Structure formats: structure tokens, C-alpha cells
Amino acid sequence: MQIRQLPYADPGVPDVRSGTRFLIWLGRMQLGGQVRSLLWGLLLQLSIAGLPVGVGLAVQAVIDHDGGGLALGCGVIVLLGAGIAVGDTMLHRTAVTNWITAAARVQQLLARRTAELGSLLTRRVAAGEVVAVSTGDVEKIGWFVEAFSRFAAAVLTLMAVCVGLVLYEPALGVVMAVGVPALALAALPLLPRATRRADEQREKAGKATELASDTVAGLRVLRGIGGEELFLGRYRTASQEVRRAAVRSARMWALIAAVQVLLPGLLLIAVVAYGAGLALDGRITVGALVTVYGAVALTHHPLRNVEEIAMAYAFSRPSAKRAARVLALSRTTDPSGRTTDPSGGAGDRARKASGDLYDPVTGLIAPAGLLTAVVCGDPDAAGRLADRLGGHPAEPGDDHVSVRLGGVPLDELSLDAARTAVLVQDKEPVLLSGTLRELLDVPSSGDVRPEDALAAARCDDVLDALAQASVDSEGDPMRTRITERGRSLSGGQRQRLALARSLVTDPEVLVLDEPTSAVDSHTEARVADGVRKLRSGATTVVLASSPLLLDLADRVVLVHEGRAVAHGTHRALLADEPRYRAVVTRETEDERAAAPEGSPDGSRTARRVAALEGETA
């Protein structure tokens, strides 16, 4: 795989059972690049290791006054120098390619999983952790993948050097054969502590990133309540904890590096001292001593790769674990839409669904073609219900209970079919930067024009504001750029633009979670009427508690303590269902107890109901 061929047509199905298994899977997927990097690494490492042979031949030739031997030694040095130049250049190219392609594979997997889960991802994993995985963790994972081939080349080179020295000078070769493995394994007792400190640093850095992300996302609110200094102090504390953890981790890695320098130096001193004694006794030549000395001195280079792979694994393992945890999140079944045939064989069926929307967990039924309003006393429960209606189980116990559309479980549909069938708009939708035309250029049925969707969402003032803000689009609001997350617009304007985007898609079922929570009552009534008219004959589910929306619904369902306990029209439920009235009117238990069921006249509850009926009339 070459960098110019990115992105991958298919990044594959990762092994996410653990961080280590994920790293192994990545290595297998990069097998071709790993082999090329290994071969170039061997050329580089063996050329470096072979330099002492040429130097030894040249030194011995000078001592023996042998011109031919000197030419041979110089020729070997030149040849090995060329091998070093070529090997180093190509190893760098292949290693960087492995790093970038591995990182790109992980990023594609994360992007694919994010697209599959949508907003449910941040409900299961903190937004800061997602940011940390897609940035710093990706780099660390790519580092381990590319370092592994260089480590393998270093190990093979050390083995070749030890075997060669044993054959060349057995007396000194045995010392090397025993000493080099000991040097390679000397840092192992220190690795567990270094790994723990690296994990601690990574955990604290992730928390600091999450805190920073949350602070930036809520900066406007923080300024409104004067909480900037409070959160700034919290981030300073978190960043100082990261700094202290990084210093502790660096100290341990510095100790490991010192060991990797000290022990080879001691081995070199021992070999030189022993070899000098053998040379004085005439048991080996001076050239042989120079050769052995050079071989021992240059083992420091491959030993550094052993230290690097230990460090890369220590840092990449928790990163891979985090990535695997995110990638392990999924819909209830294979998003490709695989189902089991009645005969027992597995097949792929491009299934479509239409009809009533039914949630087995709550018992909620949204009849086809009607506007159904759902009232939940708990906003968090409403958010989880919206996720479940979109085919995303929000609770662990919901994994095997799928919402059904026309009797067909959503998790048996392909991802594209499920998204076409049911679209869920969060209560806090995100607007991406770009022009308004680009914002509304989304996959759709083509039956709803952007102009009609904007009119239904009552975006006239938004269009006027964009036209006035236009600089180079000649006053055309559709060509005016919207800033990141629509920060230049008010909360109500952003909410209505997001609603217009959802209306343009024209799905089989549209689920809206508090779509008008950021607008005033007058605008809310107009938006509700526009949505009802535009979605006439289509299935729409609105999770809300606003009487203005509820009074326009064809059917209202009360979900209490996780179950659908009542349904009917808004006015009927307001008059007959105390639990519904308590949610809609914000009635307290004391007020309900003070007002007898049979005689509500004159009570505070009756006055509130009458006011609401007048407001919705």
C-alpha cells in the first residue's frame, strides 16, 4: 500500500477483543509493508554490523604491508557504505509509509464507526476521549506498527553478529553470544513500572483533553454565568497533573535509556580487555581485535531498536485499547444487513420497511402517516428513547430488543436502509461549516425542496441575517458561509436550520427531540404548524412537552417510568390523565394533593389547565 493510494477502499474488520490483538491485526493488514521495511532494515543493520570486518581487514593489511588486502578492506568499506546509504533511505521511506498507512487505516475505521453510531457515540464514550483517540492515539499506534519491522531487523542482525563472532573468533564470540541477549533483556524488569506510568500519563492527558473539549463547547454559557475562571482553574490543575505524570514517566524511560547505554559500555570494556590480553599472547591478530571491538561497539545501534519497541508498545498499547473500545461499539447486528434465512442459511437481503413504528421496550406505537407527540417526564429518558427509535440501543439491556418499522426490526436492515427509513434529530444538532446550500445538500428523497423546508422551519429571519452577512455571495443567503457549528447564529436559528436539514431528507419516519426548545412561543407555534403541513401523510415523532406542539399532534403518548401508559389527544389527556397533566403543567405533588379530583374548580391546577388550553387554542 502506497500513500498515494489512500484512503483504503475497505479498511477491513478489526480485531477489537483487546488492544494487543488490535495491534497484531494492524500488523497483519500491513504485512507487505512490514516485509519491505524488514528487508531494507536488514540491509542497513547488516551493512553497519559488517563495517568492522572491512576495518579489520584494512588494519591487518597495513600491519602486514599487504597492498591487496588493504584494497580489499577499502572495497568492503565502500560497498557497505553504499548499503548503509541505500538501506537507510529506503527504510525511512517504507517506515514512514507504514506509519501513515496504519494511522490512516485507524482513522478510517474510527470515521466509519462514527458514521454508523452518529450522536450515540458521544453518549457511550466521552467526546474528549473520541478526540484523543482520533489524534494522539492514532499516531502512537502508527509508531508501534512501523517500529516493529525495524525491531525485527535489529534482532536478526544481533543474532547474525553473535553467530558470526563465534565462528570468527570463538573466544570472544562466546562472550558476545552471552552478553548481547542479557543486554537486550536487561530493561525488562523496568518495563512494567514504565508502562504503568505511561498509562497514568495517558489517562490524565485524556481527562485534560475531555475537560478542554467540554469547556470550549460550553464557552458561551460559561461566559454568561461568569464561570470562565472556574473552569480555567480546573484545566490548569488537570494540565499540571499531566505534567507531573509526564515527568515521572520520562524519568523511568530515562533510566531505561541509561541502562541501555551503561551495560553495552561495560560489555565493550570487558571484551576489549579480554581481547587485548589474547592479542598480547598472540592468540588473535590485531585486525581480529579491531573487528571484534567494532562489532561490539556497533551493537548499540540495534539495541536502541529494542528499547524503542519497548517504549512504542508501552505507549501504543493503552492507545490501541482505547481505539478498540471505541471500535467495539456497534449497532445490534451487522450493519451490512445480514440476516438468517428461514432455511438456516445466511444471506444478504436489501430489505426495506414502512408502516407503524413500534418500540417493544416502552410499548410506544407511532402510527404510519400521523404526527405523534411523546411526553416523557425525564429529558434523559427522552433522549434514550429517541436513540432507540433510530435503531441505536441506548441501554445494555436493549441490545436484543430492536424497534420495529412495519414489523421489520431496524437492526436487520442495512445501515443505509435504516437511515433512510428513520432519521433522528438530536436536541442539540451540529451545523458543519460551509454554505447554506452545502448544509442542505444531504441525501434525500428529492420530494422536499430546500426552500420548502426552510419555509416550514420558519427560517426567514435566518435567511435575512445570512444575506446581510454576505460578503462575496451578492446577497444570496444560500451562498453565504456558515461558521463552524453555526456560532455566528443564535441558538434558535441554529435549531431551525438543523430542522430544515432534517425536513429536506424526507425520511420514512422523522424523530425530533425537542426541536423548538430554543425559540419563543410565537415562533414555536409557527414552526410546529409548518412541520405538520410539510410532513402531512408522513410518520413524524416529536418528543416534547410544549403544549403548542402537543395540541397540533394527531396522537399524544405519555411515557412514564419507561412505559407508554396513556395515549390520546392533548386536551383529552390534559383533562383525564393526572400524570400527563403533571408533566405538561409542571404541577407538583403537593398541588395535586390539595386539589380534589372531583372538584378542580378554583384550584391552581384548574387555572393552569385553563391557561394552557387558552394558549393552545
N, C-alpha and C positions, 0 to 999 in steps of 0.2 A: 504494500500500500504506500503510495506516494502522497505527499502533502497536497499536490495539485489535484488529486483525485477526491479530496474531501469536499463535502461531507459524505459519509457512508450511505449507500443506498439502503442498507439494513444493518444497524449496529449490532444486531444479534439479541439473544435472550440471555441475560447474565445469570450467573450462579450467585444468589444473594443469601445463601444459608449462613454465611459468616464473612467477615472482612477478608480473612486469609483465602477463603475459597473464591471470593470475588477477584482478588489479585491473581490467583492461579488462572482463573478463567480469562482475565485480560491477557496474561502471558500467552495462553494458548491461541487466543484470537490474533496475537501479534507474532505468531510463530515464524513466519517468513522473515520479518524484520529482525527478530531476535537472532535467527541463524546468521543473517548477513552481518549483524553487529558483532556476533561471536567470532566469525571468521576474520573480520577486519581487526578485532581486538587481539586475536591470536597473532596476527601478523605484526601488530605493533608491539605486543608484550614479548614475543619470542625474539623480535629484532633487538629490543632493548636488552633482553637477557643474553643474547648472543654477542653483544659488543665486547665483553671481557675476553671472549675467545680470540677475536681479532687483535685486541690489545696485547694479550699474552703471546700470541704468535709473533707480533711485531717486536715486543721486548726481548723475547728469546732469540729472535733473528739478529737483533743488534748485538746481544751478548756473544752470539756465535759467529758474528761477522758474515751472516748469510744474506746476500742480496736478494736471492729468490724468495726466501722465507719472509723478508721484510715486504717485498712486493705483494706476496700472498696475504700477509696480515693487513696491509693497507687496502687491498682489494676487498677483503671481507668486511672491513670497517665501512668502506664506501657503499658496498652492497646493502649492509644492514642499515646504514643511514638512509638510503633510499627507501628501504622497507618501513623505517620509522616514519618518514615523511608521508608516504602513501597511506600507511595504516592509520596514522593519527588523523589525517584529513578525512578519510572515508569513515573511520569510526565515529568521528564527530558528526558527520552528515547522517549516518544511519541512527546514531543515538538520539540526535535531535528529532529525527523523523519519528522514531519510536515514541519519544516523549509527547510530541504534538499529536500524533495519531491516537495514542492511548487517551490523552486528555480530551481530544475531540470525540472519541467514542463514548466516554463517560458523560460528556456534556450533552451529546445527542440522546443518550439513554435518559438523562435527567429531564431534558426538554420533552421527550416523548411521554414520560411518566407525568410530568406537569400538565401536559395537554390532556391526558387521559383523566386525571383526577380533578383538574380545574381548581376551584376555590376550596375544595375539600382537602387539598394538600396542606394548606396552612392551618386547617382545623386539627390535623393529625400530627403535623410537625411544625415547630415554631418557624416563623418567617426568617428569623436570623440564622437558624440552622440551615435552612434551604440556601440562603445566600452564602454561608460559609462553605457548604458542600460544593456549590457550583463555581466557587472561586478558588480559595486556598486549597481545599481538599483535592480538587481536580489536579492541581499542579503537583502536589505531594504524591498522588497515585501515579501520575505520569513519570515522576522521578524514579520511583521504585522499578517500574516496568523497564525503563531504559537503562538503569544501573545494573539490572540483573545479568544482562548479557556480558557486560564488562567484568562483573564479578566472576562469571563462569570462565571467561577467558583468563582472568588472573589466577584462578585455582588451577586450571590446566597448565598454565605457564609455571607455576610453583612446583607442580608435580614433575613437569619436564626438567626443570632446573635441578631438582633433588636427584632424579634418576640419572641425569647426565653427569652430575658431580660424583655420584657413587661409581659410575663407570669410568670417569676420567681420573679421579684421584680418590680411591676408596677411603683412605684415612680421613680426609677432610669431608668427603661426601657423606659419610655416616653422621658426622656432627651436624651437617646441614639437614639431612633427612630427619633427624630427631628434633632439631631446633626449630625449623620452619613451621611444622604443624603446631608446635607448642606456642609459637608466636601468634599464629592465626587464631588459636583458641583462647589466648590469654585474656581477651576482653570479654569473654562470655559471662563470667561471674558478675561483671558490672552492668551487663545489658538489661536485666530485669529492673534494676533501680532506675537506670536511664530511661527505660520505656515508661515506667510509672510517672516519672517527672515530665516526660514529653506528653503523656496522656493528660496529666493535670494542666499543663500549659495549654493544650488544645481545648480542653473543656472550658477553662476560664476565658480563652480567646473567643470561643463560640458564644458564651454568655455575654461578653462585652459587645460582640457584633450584633447579637439579638437586641441588646439594650439600645445600641446606637440606631439600629433599624427602626425600632419602635418609637424612639424619641424623634427621629426625623419624620416618620409618618404622622406623628401627632403634634408636630411643632406648632401648627396654627392654634390648636387647642391649648397647648402649654402656654403660649404667649397670652392667650385670652385670660387664663387664670393665674398668670404670673408664676408658672411652675418651671420656667427655664433653668433657673439657678439650682433648683432642687434636683432636676434630672441631670444637669451638668455635673453636679457634685457626685451623683451616683455613678455617672460614667467615669469620672476621674478616679473614684475608688476602684471600679472594676478594671480600668486600664492599669492602675498601679499593681493590682493583684496579678494581672497578666505579665507585667514587667518583672515582678519578683519571681513568678513561676518560670519565666524565660531565663532569668539569671541562674536559678537553681538547676534548670535543665542544661544550660550552657556549661556550668561548672562540671557536671557529670560527663558531658561529652568532651570537655577539655581534658579531664582525667583519662578518658579512654584514648584520646589522641596522644597524650603524654606516654601512656603505656605502649602505644604502637610505635613511638619514637625511641623510648628508652630500651625496650627489650631487643629490638633489632640492633641497636648500637652495642649492647652488651654481647650479643651473639657475634657481631663483627669483630669486636675486640678479642673474643675468645678464639675465633677462627684464625685471625691474623697472628696472635701469639703462638697458637699451636702450629700454624703453617710456617712461621718464621723458624721455629725450632726444627721442624722437618727439613727446611731448606738449609739451615746451618749444618745439619747432619748429612746433607747430600741425598736425602731420601726423595726430595722433589726438586724440580728445577725452579729457577726464579720466575720464568714465564708461567709455570703452572700456579705458583703462589699468587702472581698478579691476576691470573684468570679466576682463581677461586675468590680472591678478595673482591674483584669486580662483580662476580656473580652474587656474593653475599650482600654487597652494598646496594646492588640494584633490585634485590628482593623487596626493598622498602616500597618501590612503586606498586607492585601488585598487592602488597599487604595493605596499602592505603585503600584499594578497592574493597578489601574485606571489611575495613572499618566503615567505608561509605555504605555498603549494602546493609550493614547492621543499623546505621543511622537512618537510612532510607526506609527500612522496614519498620523501625520504631515510630517514625513519623507518619508513614503511609498506612499502617495497619488501623489506627483509630479513624483515619480519614476514610479508608475503604469500608470500615464498619459503619460509619455514618452514611456513606453513599449507598451501601447495601440496605440499610434500614429504610432509606427513602425509596429506593428502587423496589423494595419488597411490597410497598403499598400498591394495591391494585383494586380493580373492580372485583365483584364476586366471582366472575368467571373470566375465561379468556376473552379479551376484547376483540379478537378476530371473529367472534360469533360462533364458535364451535359448540355444537350440541350433540346429544346422543340420539341416534336413530332408534325407533322402537324395536328394531331387529337386534339391537345391541351393538351395531357398528357405529363408528364415529364419522360424522360428515359435517361439512360446512354448508350452512344454508343462509342465504341472504334474506333474512326474514324482515318483514315489516309488520307494524302493528297500528291499530286505530280502534277507537271505542272508548269506553269508560276507563278512567284511571282509578285503580284500587290499591290501597296500602294495607296489607294484611296486619301490620304491626298495630296501627291505630284504628283500623276499620273504616278509614276515610274513603268515600266514594265521590269522585268528581265526574258527573255525567257528561257524556260527549256533547259538544256544541253549546255548553252553558258556561256562564261566569259563576264560579263557585268561590265564595269567600270562606276562609278558615280562620277561626279565632282561637288563639292559644293564650293562656294567662302568662306563660313563661316565654320571653323572647328567645332564649337559647333553645328551648324545645321547638319553637317555630323554625329556627334556623336548621336544626337537625332534621325536622320533617321536610323542609324544602330540599335538603341534600338527598334525603331518601327518595323523594318523589322524582328526583333526577337520576335515580339509579345508583346513587353513592351511599352505601350503608354508613351511617354516622356512629353507630354503636357496635361493639364487638358481637353482641347477640343478634344483630341484624344481618350478619354476613350471609345467612342461608335463607333469608326471607326477602324476596325481591318484590318490588312494586310491579303491578301488572297493568298493562295497557291493552284493553280489549281481550283480556285473558292470557296475554303473552308476557312472560316475565321479561323485564327490561334487561336483566343481566344475561339473557340468552340472545339478545340482539348484538349485532356488530356495533362497534363504538360509533361509527358514522350514522348507522340507522337509529341508534338510541338518542344521539344528539339531535338528529332531525326530528325524531318523534317528540322528545321532551326537552325543553330548554328552561333552565333555572337561572333567574337573575337574582344575585345576592342583594342584600340590603345596602351594601357598600360596594357597588361595582366600580371597576377601574377603567379609566379612559386612557388609551395609549396616545402618545404624541403623534401628530400628523394633521392633515387637513380634515375638515368635517366630512368631505366626500370619502376620504380613505377610512374614516371611522365607521361610516355606514356601508362601506363596501365589504360586506360579510356574506358567507354562504347563506343563500335564502331560496325560497320557493319561486321568487320573481313576481308573486302576485301583489306584493305590497311595495309601493314606490317609496323612496326615502322622503319625498315631500309629504306624502300622506302620513307616514309615521311621525315626522316632525310636527305636523299639524295636530295629530291625535295626542301627542305628548305635550302639546301647548308650548312649543319652543320658539314662539315668535320673538320674545324678548332676548332669547339666546342668539337668534339669527341677527337681530339688530345689533347686539353687543359685538358679535364677531365681525359684522360688516363695518362697524365703526373702528374696530381694532385692526382692520385690514390695512396692510402697508403696500404690498405689491400684487394684490389679487383684484384690484379695481372694484373694491366694494362687494365682491361676491363672497358671501359667508361660507359657501361650500368649498371655496379655495383657501379660506383663512386657516392658518395653522393653529392647532390647539396645543398648549404647552403640556409638558409631562404631567399625567394624571389630572389634567384639566385644572391646574392650580390657579389659573387666571380667572376661573369661573366660580360662582358661588356654589354652595352645596346643593341647593335646589336645582340650579342649572345643570350641574353635572348629573344629577339623578335623572332629570328629564331627558338629557341626551342619551344616557345609558338605556332608558326605557325605549326611546325611539330606535336605538340599535337593536334591541330585542324584538320590537314590533316588526322591523324590516325582515328579520329572519323568517317570520311567519311559520313557526313550528306547529306540529300537530297539537301539542299541549304546551302552553306557556305558563310557567310558575313564577310568580312575582312575590318577593319577600319585602314587605313594607316599601312599595315603590314610590310612595309620596310622603315619606316621613320628614323630608327636609323642605317642604313647601307649605305655604299658608293655606288656610281653609278654602278661600275662593279659588285659588289655582288647583287645589286638590280636587274640588268638585268638577272643574272643567277637564282635568286630566282623566278622572275616573269616567266621565261621560265619553270622552274621546276614545279611551281604550275599549269601552264597551261597544261603541259603534264600529270601530275598526275590526274588533275581534268577534263581531256578530257571526254566529254559526260555528265558531271555533271554540275549542276547550281551553278555558283560562282558569287558573287557580291563583287566588290572591290571598296571601297570609297578612292579615291586617286587623286592627281593632278600631279603625276610624269609622264612625257612623256614616260619614259621607260615602265611603266606599262600600260599606256593608249594605246600605239601603239600595244601592244600584245592582247588587248581586242577584242573580236568579235563585241562588241557593246559598245558605249560610250554614256552616258546620262548626259546632263547638267541640274542641278537643280539650278534654280535662284530664289531667294526670295520665297523659299518654294514650287516651282512648277517645274516640269520637262518641260523645254521649248525647248529642242532640243536633237536629237539623231542621231547617225551615227557612222562612223569610226573616229578615232583620227585625221587623216590627213584631212578628209573632213571638220570636224568641225573647225580645226585649220585654214583652208583657208576661210571658208564661214561664221563662226559664231563669231562676234566680242566679245561677252560676254564670250564665251568659251576661245577665244584667250587671253582675258584679265586675266583670272584666271590662265591659264597654263603658259603664258609667263610673268606674273606679270606686264603686261602693265598698265600704269597709264592713267587716263582720258586725261591729257594734251598731252600724246604721241599719243593717238588715235585721238585727235582733230588736231594735227599737221600733221598727215598722211592721205591724202585724200583716200577715199575708193577705188576709181578707179585707183589710181596710187601709190601703195605701194613701188615701186622700189626705192631704195636709202634711204628709211625711216628706222628709228631704229627698228620699228616693223617688217619690212620685214627681216632685218638682224637677228633679234631674232628668227623669224619663221624658217628661213633657217638654223640657228644653231641647233634648236630643231629637225628639220627634219633630219639633218645630224647625230644628236646624237641617234635618234631612228632607223636609217637605219640599 
